[in-house]
Amino acid sequence: MATRKKAPQKKVRKTVRKAVKTGGNNMKAQGPLAFLFGILFGFFLSKARATDYDTVVNMFRFRDFQLYGVIAVAIAVVALGLFLLKKKSIPTLSRQPLDWEPLEFEPSRLIGALIFGAGWALSGTCPGTSITQIGEGKLIAIFTVIGIFLGVWAYHKYQPVSESQDDVC
Amino acid sequence: MAKITFFIHQLPQLLFVQYWSWWAAGLGIGLTALGLAWFTGRKLGVTGGFEDACSVVTGGKGGFKTSPSHWKLIFIVGLLFGGALANAGHWGWTWTYGELDGIVLDSLVLKALWLIASGFLIGFGARWAGGCTSGNSIMGISIGSKMSILATLAFLTAGILITNILFKLF
């Protein structure tokens, strides 16, 4: 029995090692890695209290500074990390370069940003946290997710900005 | 020693029940985004996951901008489990939604409509702005994108205005 059990274990280990090594270049590894990071991201969003309507609203009312702190620390960590990876020219595990182009400047995007901000305030959630809320058991967020889905869909119907670059969030 | 045993006893509470302080949670979010970049070479973005979902529904038609092998869609499915995991110690479902309940006069139908409408604004606006809080505010600012900094300021401006008007009214 014991030897039988070992074989699949070895296989799993091998797959994991391969996934870690080849990362984004290995299309089979992409799914599990994306899933894993999705779980982590949802976990930390929840821990940050970013999934709580009152916390988000109180951020906008300057009564609770938790989320300003969370966003600031997150930006600092990512900026510093990317800077170090670049400066020490550490390659990514997938050997893909980290030279993302900044989002092209397009003034009309600010209208979109204002619309997003309004939605963020009215619902007390953003796209990532709305899905996390469902996982937490806040089932009303199902309707937010439906709304976001419809909004993304509608954007394609009435696309106000012609898009040249393909890397959009 | 006593401190260590105390910590181990507190660990399940810390992981599966409690909220974290701003710096700890921010560190986690930052390291996750950084880890995703280092492991897969991909830039975090949640709205793209919705884009993928649209594309899956239409069967690839409609010109939606999909991510390679729909990794963003898989990523946002992971968010569901992350939210459940963070509250595994006291998980339970609810239809309540904080202070919004009072604004919609405790009507479930009104609340659903309210959230669909504001969700629509989120989806439409996020795509137009070229990203949401994750794509623009976290990743965009981190790589020094001027557009993302302006977009984030616009997010906050609209959010602050709308919220304060709303709570003046109700």
Interface residues (C-beta under 8 A of the other chain):
Chain A: V20 G23 G24 M27 Q30 G31 L33 A34 F35 L36 F37 G38 I39 L40 F41 G42 F43 F44 L45 S46 K47 A48 R49 A50 T51 D52 Y53 D54 V57 F60 R61 F62 F65 Q66 L67 Y68 G69 V70 I71 A72 V73 A74 I75 A76 V77 V78 A79 G81 L82 L85 I90 T92 L93 S94 R95 Q96 P97 L98 W100 P102 L103 E104 F105 E106 S108 R109 L110 I111 G112 A113 L114 I115 F116 G117 A118 G119 W120 A121 L122 S123 G124 T125 C126 P127 G128 S130 I131 T132 Q133 I134 G135 E136 G137 K138 L139 I140 A141 F143 T144 V145 I146 G147 I148 F149 L150 G151 V152 W153 A154 Y155 H156 P160 V161 E163 D166 D167 V168 C169
Chain B: Q18 Y19 W20 W22 W23 A24 A25 G26 L27 G28 I29 G30 L31 T32 A33 L34 G35 L36 A37 W38 F39 T40 G41 R42 K43 L44 G45 V46 T47 G48 G49 F50 E51 A53 C54 G62 G63 F64 K65 P68 S69 W71 K72 I74 F75 I76 V77 G78 L79 L80 F81 G82 G83 A84 L85 A86 N87 W91 G92 W93 T94 W95 T96 Y97 G98 E99 L100 L108 K111 A112 L113 W114 L115 I116 A117 S118 G119 F120 L121 I122 G123 F124 G125 A126 R127 W128 A129 G130 G131 C132 T133 S134 G135 N136 S137 I138 M139 G140 I141 S142 I143 G144 S145 K146 M147 S148 L150 A151 T152 A154 F155 L156 T157 A158 G159 I160 I162 T163 N164 L166 F167
